[in-house]
Amino acid sequence: MDNAPERDRIPVVEVVVTETVDVNSAPRLTATLGEALRIRPDQLIIDLEACPSIDAAGIAVLLDAHRKVRRDGGYLTLRAPSDRLRRNLRLARTDHVLHIIPGCP
């Protein structure tokens, strides 16, 4: 058991995705989310408003980040995915697992 004092948590960390998330870009997003998770946010927001599309590799990255943040006591929110992205998330049956909110009006 680790007796080291718990580091202070960060309330909110936001990551803005502005490119297609596919098998080619998934490693970059994984690295970015890994950096965000290392600072232990209570809430990790992934803004998808400018993300044109996402494939299975991208969805896998989101699910992996969700598992990691939950395991650390936080939660992940996807903000402002387009109708197309929402459809892909629904088809992958992840829309019941991932918390999705609309963008700002």
Steps between C-alpha positions, in 0.01 A plus 500: 500500500632842404515740796608799290280807551234539234582774251259784460244434232417741221125573480466513118727433206378565146643347184384644169508261203524679164590218263354172386565229756590184315761227506766751390426774753389280792855470643526882524167523678601214731819688592314827556237335717775317689657834588162633611435194715839524672387819672198312640202712403168457677341563161659449160308678224574404142363766267406343167329799339778543239564127452380408149480123553597211721553133423525186714859577599394843624206357692737250662721790614198674657389182677852438632518857635155455657614183681819664625335817628223298672757271661665811643171632641419756231270507202522571131263716298481534123390849402330607177545204269336554162198295397735284295725429800199435724374250242837321496503489881144366501581233238798392710264483800718735700243775536370329817850477648646839411345817641415730209389862528411757234721797426437852620215673315 
